[in-house]
Amino acid sequence: MTGGLFAFNGTAMAQEAAAAAASDAAAVQPNNAIPPKIASSIFAEIPALSGFRVSPDGTHLVARNEVDGQERLAVIDLTGKVKPLVIGIPEKNELAWFRWAGNNRILISVAQTVPWFDGEDARQTRLVVYDLRDASMRFLGKKEEGLRGDNLTYADPAGDWILLTLQRTIYDYPSVYRVDLATGVSKQVVEQKDDIYDWYADNKGVVRMGLGVYGKKYRIVYRRNESEDFRLIARPKVEDENSVFDLIRIYQDSDEGYVLSNEKTGRYALYKFNLATRELGEMVYEHPTNDIDDFDTTEDGKGVLYAAYTDDRYRLHWFDPVLGDLQGAIDGGLKGRQNWMTSWSKDKNVIMVWTGDSNDPGRYYMFLPGTGQMSRYFVPHPNLKPQDLAKTQSVSYKARDGLDIPGYLTLPKGRDTKNLPLVILPHGGPFEVRDDMSFNTEVQFLANRGYAVLQPNFRGSGGYGKAFSDKGYGQFGRTMQDDLDDGMDWLVKQGIVDPKRVCLVGSSYGGYAALWGAIRNPERYRCAASFAGVTDLKKQLKYDLDFFIAKKYQQDWRDKVKGAEDFDMASVSPVQQADKLKVPVLVVHGEEDTNVPFKQSKWLVDALKKAGKDFEFHSYPGEGHGFDKPADLQDWLDRLEAFLTKNNPA
């Protein structure tokens, strides 16, 4: 094992690291030639294969497969004895996620758009199982009316059965069913309980805990084993759910488990947790500046496998010594890149590795630790060359109230870094979401067209602790917007950006921020472009609350968006303030969007027409809160380029 590891680190990995270093060196040259203009169709390409998952026995891979707009799964026999198998997705559904269930079955989550209240649409998910032995496929669970039918609570490692949490109807709380994967027969094992929305099983598949909320109180029911009845163990008053806990893992025949909590430090950290007393135990792992986003436990449930966090990149801190050593070897060979072990066999002898960078959409390797062999397996975007793309750098600037605002700056490659045109690209969400230094299609497209791009993680963004997140609550259109303006001022002060050539572009909340920035500060911005942006905050809040059955969630979301009870959301809503717009805007939206309804953009368009304003509008039939079709993504990029060229030329 050790010899193979060193051989791996010194040969294939060293060669790849050298190639990456050469590419990176070329990418950061300040005065080298301007790279060729990359066609929008290349940026819009969807990989033929992605999301590789290794079977537990290491003999097969399953991956997302898309050809000519058709979405499916591909199963690859690693022995090479059998041709790849293609699994179609049920008609009128789209692929959400997939995973192995033992060595012979694949669980597939599919989604479709269904009619909902008041003429709105909603996204409904269901779970499907595919058996490789007889090529059979069946839907799992009851034919429920609830929206979420893929809430997998536990999967038997052998692949014989699962626990699935479902609502009987949209008016019921969830129950838990044990589903036989061979027959599809389901049996209810936990009856719904008032106010309980999430159920947790231990590492043996026994449902041990339920979590819910009532008013401003958490409600926790718990049992030590399957023979006990659930009992209410805690109903503490909580002013903010973020100050209690998030993910929970429990292990068999014990009151002990693990939990993410920010109760002690204001940042999510990993703790041991006693379910019976609801007391935090020792801290297992924390990051000095960032929240822990996720964690997983070993198969027996008693140890931690990894803890995940994001600084400038998404990273895993390994507790498993074998995987930790392998991660160290990979990072040592591919310095300065984002390297993930994305999937591995149960014996860890077959590992899929993904490596990429801000200017590299990445490639997959197969690593065989037993032999030290690592070989390039698949390049998802072969036409996007790192040497033609721009490196992203981590930055931080002061907001007007002194708050440090982290973010990312991408400068166009081969151009003088003075008086550049700027696009500010605020992320969506906005809460519990952040940008990082991963490859971003829009960022690289804009940089390739000659624009500097700023991605500010404005107050309210996730990952930086409770205090930073809380500063965004109730600040839609106010201090959250100030943070964007202050980022522009910081770049102007350094001479990097021309203050007369700045536009805002964004999606979802970012689309709202782009539109509102143009209305609020027309003296700053020459234009704004919105994809799926919110335009009427009051109506969007009502729409959101229709999907939050729990009053606690309703109140928290209302507080986050609105803030003070007497605040008039119309005063910061683009629809109600459309008559104040003085610069051109581009408005686009997917017609089947269930996050931000398509009518949000239609309302704005009607208001802009009435006010006689300068705007462009386009909608995409069949698209939701993002782009599934390469042709539509290409069209969006082309429209964005033409709009910016007209109103803020590079």
N, C-alpha and C positions, 0 to 999 in steps of 0.2 A: 504493500500500500504506500509506504513512504517513498520507496524508490520510484514507483510510478508517478507519484505526485511531483517529485522533483523533476522527473523527465518531462512531465507535462508543462511544468512552469518554465522549463528552459528551452523548449523547442517550439512547438506550435504556438504557445502563448507568447513567447518572446517575439516570434515573427509577426504575429498579429499586433502586438504592442508597438513594434517598430513601424509597421505600416500606419497604425493609428497616429503615432507620434509625428510621422512625416506629414500626414494629412492635417493634423492640428497645427503644425508649424506653418504650413502654407496658409491655413485659414486665418491666422492672426497677423499676417504681414499687413501693416497699415497702408502701404502704398503700392501693393501689387496690383496687377491688372484687374479691372472690373470683370467678374465672372460672367459667363454667357447667360442670357435671359432664358430661364427654364420655363418651358411651356406649362400653362396652367393644367393641362391634361395630365402631366407627369405628377404634379402635386396632388391631383385628385385621384390618382390610381389607388385602388383598394387591393391589398395583397391577396394573392391567390391562396396563401396559407398563412395562418396566424394562430396564436394561442395554444401552442403544442402542449399536450398533457401525456405523460408517460403512464402506461398501465402499471399496476402494482408489481407484476412479475417482470416488467422491463422488456416485454416482447413486442409491444405495439405502441404506437402514438395515435392520438386523435387530435385533430386540428380543425379550426374553422376554415372552410373552403368556399371561395366565391369565384365564379366564372360567369362572365357575361351578365352580371347583375343577379345571378341566381345564387342564393345562400344555402349552404349545406355543410355537412361534416365529412371529413376524409379520415379513414382509419388506415394506418400504414403498418404493415408487417415488417418489423425490423430485421427479420431473418432474410427478407427478400424472396421468400419462396412463394408468396401469394401477392397478387396485384393489389394495389390500394382499393379499398372499398369506399364508395360514396353513399352517404346517407342523406336522403332528402328530408326537408323540413315540411311538416304538415301544411297543407294548402291554407292560404290566408293568414299564415303565421310568420313571424320573423324570429330568428335565433337570438336568444338572450345570453344564456351561459350553458356550459356543459361540463361534465366530470365523469370519471370512472366510478362504477359501483362494482367492486371486485374486478376480475380480469376479463369477464365476458359480457358485461353490460355497461351501457353508457346512459347516464341521466342527462336529459336535455330540457332546458327551460325555453319555452316559446312564448311569444307575446302577440297580441293583436289589439286593434283599436275597436272598442265597443261603445254603443250609445249609452249615455249616462243621464244625470239629472238635467233638467232645463235645457235640453237640446245639446248639451255638451258631450264630448267624447272622453273616454277614459282608457287607460292601458290595462289590459287584463292578461295575467300570466298563468300558464299551466305547465305541469311537469309531464314529460314523456320518458319512457324507458325503451331503449333499443337493445335487443339481445343479438350478439354476434353469431351465436350458434345456429339460430334458425331464421335470422333476418326479420324477426318480428318486432313490431313497434306498437305500443299502446299508451294511451293517456292514463295517468295515475290520479287517484283520489276520487272524491265524489264530483258529480256535475253540479258544483256549487255556483252560486251567483256572486260570491265575493270576488274582489278584484285580484287578490294575490293567491295564486294556486301553486306557487313554486317555493313556498317557505319550508325549506328542508331543515328539519330540526336535528336529525341524526341519520347517518348512513352506516349500515352494517358493513364492516371491512370485507367480509366474504362476498358481499353483493347480493344477499338473499332478500333483504327487506330494508325499509326505511321508515322513519317517522316524518310525517308530513302535517304541518299545522295549517288548518283551513277554516274559513268561515262557512257555515251552512248557507247563509244569505248575507247580504250586505248589512243587515240589521243585527246580526249575531256577533258575539265575541268569538275568537278562534277556539276550536277544539283540536286535539291531536289525534292522528290516526296512524296505526301501524299498517303499512302497505306491503303485501307480498309481491315482489318484483317478478316472480314467475307467472303468477295468475292475475295480478292486478287487484286481487281482493283486498279490501281495506276493513279494518276494525278500529272503532274508536277506543282509545286507551285513556284519554283524558277529556272529560266533559268541560265545556266552556264554563268560565266563571266571570261574574260581573267585574268589569274594569280591568281584566287581565288580557293583555295584548300580545305578550311575548312569553314563550315557553322554552325552558332550557333542560336539556338531557345531560346525563353524565356520560363518561366514556364507554359505558356498556349499553347505552340506549334506554336508560330508565329516566323518564321525565321527573325531574326533581324540584323544579322551581318555576313559578310564574311571576311575571312582573307587569304591573300596570300603574295607572295613575287615576286619582279621583280628586277633582278640584285642584288643590295645590298640594296634594299628598301622594306619596308613593304607596303602592299597595303591593306587598310581597307575600306570596303563599309558598310553602316549602314542605317537603317531606324528606326523611332520611333514606327511605327505600320504598320499593314498589308496594309493599304490604301496608304501608301507613296511609292515612288520609292526609290531604293537604291541610295545613293550618296557617292561619295568618300570623306571620312572625314580625312584621314591621309595618307601621303606617305613620312614619314621621312626617311632620310638616316641613316642606322644603320650599324655599323661595325661588330656587333656580335648579332645574334638574342637572345642569352642568356641574354643580358643586357636589354631586353625589357619585354616581358611577355609570359606566357604560357597558362594555362587553364583559361577559361572565363565562367562566368555565368551571365545571364541577367534576370531582372525581369520585369513583365508585365507593359506596359504603362509608362515606365520610361526610362531615359537615364542612370540610375544607374545599377551597377552590381558589381561583385567581380572578382578579377584576382590574379594570382600568378605572382610576379615580383621580380627580383633581382637587379633592377635598382638602388635602394637607398643603400642597404647594402651589395651587392655582394652575398647574399643568397636569395633563393626564400622565400618570405614571402607573406602573404595573405593581400590584400588591397581592399578597396572600389575603384571603378573605374567609371569614367564618360565616356560613350561611345561617346557622341557627341563631347566632347572636347579632349578626349583621355588623360585625366589628372588623375593621381593617387590621391586618397583621403586618408583618415586616414588608418593607419595600423591596421588590425583586429587581426592578430596573427603572431608571428614569433618564431622560436626556436633559442636559443643563439648560437648554433654551427652548426646546420644542416639545409638543405633545407627543405621546406615544399613540399612534393611530390604530394599531391592531396587534394581536399576538395569537399564538397558537400553542397548544400543548402536545406533549408526546402521546403516543397511542394509548398508553396506560392512564393518561390523564394526570399523572402525579408530578410531571416535570414540564418545564416550559421549553418549547422548541425554538421559538424566536419572538422577538418584539420588533415591531416595525415603526419607523418614524420618518419624517421628511425634514431635512434641513434645506439644502439646495436640490437634493435628489432624494428619491424614495430609497430607504436603506433598511436592511434587516440586521439586527444584532442577534447573533446566533448563540444559543445555549447548548445546542447539540455540538459536541467537540469535533465530530467528523465533518459535518457541514460547515462549521466555523473555520476549520483548517482549509477546506476547499475554497471557501469564500475568500480567505486571505490570499491563497495562491492565485486565484483569478484576479483579484484586485491588484496584486503585485505585478502580474504580467500585463494587465490592461489598465495602467495607471491613468487617473483623471477621467475615467469613463464610468458610465452607469452600468453595473454588471449585476445581473440577477440570475440565480438558479431558480428557474421558473417551475420546474417539475422534476420529480425523480422517482425511481422505482423504490419499492419497500426496502430492498437491501442496499440502496444508494449506489448501485453499480452502473446505473444508467441515469445520466443527469442532462437535462436540457438547460443550456445557458443562453441568455440574451444579453447582448452588449450593444450600447449605443451612446449617443451624446447629444448635446443641444443642436449640433449641426450634422447629426447622423441618425436617421430613423431606425438604425440598428440592423442586426443580423443574429441568427440563431446558430449555436454550436451544439454538437453532441459530445459530451464528455464521459469517458469510461474510466473512472478512477483506478480500477484494478489493473489496467494496462498503461495508464497515463496518457492514453490517446484522446486528443481533442481535435475534432474536425468541423469545418464549417458545414452546416447542414442546410440552411436556407436563408436567402437574402430577400426580405419582403419588398423592398423598394430599390431594385437594382439601378434604376435610372436617376436616382437622387444621389449625387456624389458629394461626400463630405467636403472635398476641396472646393466645391462651387457654392457652399453654403456658409452662413455666418455663425460665429460662436456667440453664445449668450453669456453675459457676465452678471454676477450677483451684485446688487447695489443697495444702498440705503440712504435715505434723505430725511430731513426734519420737516414735519408738518408745521403749520403756522402756530399750533399750540405746543410745540416742542416734542410731540410724539415721533419716535423713529418709525418710519415707514419702509419696510423691506420691499424689494422688487427685483426685476430683471430687465436688463437693457441689452438689446441686440442692435449693433451698428452695421450698416450695409458694407459688405466686403469690397475692398478695393477703392473706397472713396475717402476723401479727406474728412476727418471727423470734426468738422467745423460747419456751423450754420446749416445743419441737415434738416430736411423736412421730417416731421415727427408724426407717428401714429401712436396714440395712447390706447392700449388694449386692456380694459378692465375685465376681470374674469366674471363668470356667472355665479350663481348661488343665492345671495352673496356669503351667507354664513356657513361655517364649517367647510369652506372650500378655499383653495389657494392655488396660485401658480407655483411652478418650480422650474428647474432648468432642463426639463425633458424636451425632446424634439416637439415642436409645435408647427403644424402645417401653415397656419395663417401668418405666424411670426416670420417663418422662413420665406414665404411667398412675398410678403411686404418688404422684407430686407433685400430680397433678390431684385425687387423693383426700385430700390434706392432709398427706402425709408428707414429711419431709426425707429425702433419699436420699444416702448416702455410698457411693462406689465407690472403695475403696482399691486402689492398685497395690502390694500387699504385697510383701515381699521374695520374690525368685524370679520376679517378673513380668518380661516381656521388654521390650527397647527401651532400658533404662537402663544398659547395659554389663554386662560379665562379672562384676564384683565384686558388683553388686546381685543379679544372677541367682543367683550361687553361694551367696549367703547363704540362699537358700531350699532348697538341696539337703539332703535328709534331714530336712526340718523340717515335714512334714505333721503337723498337729495340735499343733504346738509353737510355735516363734517366728513362723511364718506366721500362726498363730491369734492370737498376742499382738498382731500388728499390727492386727487387726480390733478387738480390745478397746481398744487404745490410741487408735484413731481415735474410738471412742465417748467415751472419757475426755476427749479433746481438745475435742470438741463440747460435752460437758457443762460443762467448765471455762469455756467461753466463754458459757455460758448459752443456747446455741441449742437444746439438746436436753434434754428431760426424762429423767433417768436411769431413771425407772420405766416408760418407754414406748419400749422398744427391741426390735426383732425382727430376725432374720437371714433373708434370702431369697437363694437362689442356684440355679444350674444347673450340672450336671457337677461339676467340683471345687468350684465355688461352692455346690452343693447339699451336698456333703460338709462344707464349712466351716460351713454353716448348721446342719446337724445336730450336728456335733461341738461347735460353740460352745454350743448349747443344753444338751448333755450335760455339757460341761466346766465351764461357768459358768452354772448356772441362776439364780444370784443377779443376773446381768446382764440376761438376755434373757427376755422374756415368752413368746416363741414362736419357731418356725423353720419355714420352708417350703423344700422341696427339689424341684426338677425334675431327674430323671435323675442324682441324686447317687450318688456312690460310698459304700457303707456297710460293705464288708468289704475292707480294703486288701490283705490277702494274696491273696485270690481275684482281685481286680481286677488285681493285679500279675501273677499267673500268666496271666490272660486276655490282658493286654497283651503279655507275653513270647512267647505263642504266635504273635503277629503280627510279631515282630521276629526274622527268621531269623538276622541277624548277631549273633554273640556280643557284639561291641563295643556294639551298640545295647542288647542285653539288659542288659549289666552297667551301662551308663550310666543306663538308666531305673531299674534296681533301686537304684542309688546315690542317684538323685534322690529317689525315693519313700521308700526305707527308711532310708538313711543308714548308720549303724553296723550291721555284720553281725549283731551280737547283739541289735539292737533288736527288741522284740516289737510288731509292727504291730497286734496285737489290742488293745493298750493304748490306741490312738487310733482304733479302728474302732467306729462307731456300733452295729453288730450285736452285737459282743461286750460293749459297755458299755450296752446298751439298758436294763438294769435301773436305771441311775443317772439316767435321764431324769425330770425333774420338771416340765417345761412342755409344752404342746401342740405337736405337729408336724403339718405337712401334707406328705404324700409323694405325688408324682405321677411318672409315667414313661411313655414311649412303648414299646409292646410290641415294636417292631421295631428298637430301639436296638442298633447294632453298635459303638458306642464304649464305653458303659457298659451292659452287658446288663440287660435288664428284671428278671432274677432278683435283681440287687443290691437293688432296692427290695422285692421279695417277701421276701427274707431278713430285711430289717429289719422288715417288717410282721409276719412270724411271730414275731420276737423281741419286738416290742412287745406283741403279743397275749398271748404267754406271760407277760410281765412285768406285764400289766394296765395298760398306759400309755394316756394320752390321745392319740389320733392320728386323722387322716383320711387316706384313701388313695383314689387314683383312677388308672386306667390308660387309655391311649389306643391302641386297636387301629389298626394301620397307620402310626403315627407312629414316628419314629426319635429322634435326639438333638436334636431341635428340632421345630418345628411347620410342617407343610406345608399343613394345612387351616385356613382362617380360623375355622371353627366350633370347632375344638379349641383354637386360641389364645384365642379369646373365652372358652371354657369355663374355661381355666386362669386367665385374668385375673379372671373372675367368682368362681371358687373362692378365689383368693388374696385378693380384696377381702373376701369374706364371712369368711374365716378371720382376716384382720387386724382387721376390724371387731369380731369376737367377742372376740379375745384382746389386741388392742392398738389400740383405737379412736382415730381421729384427732379 
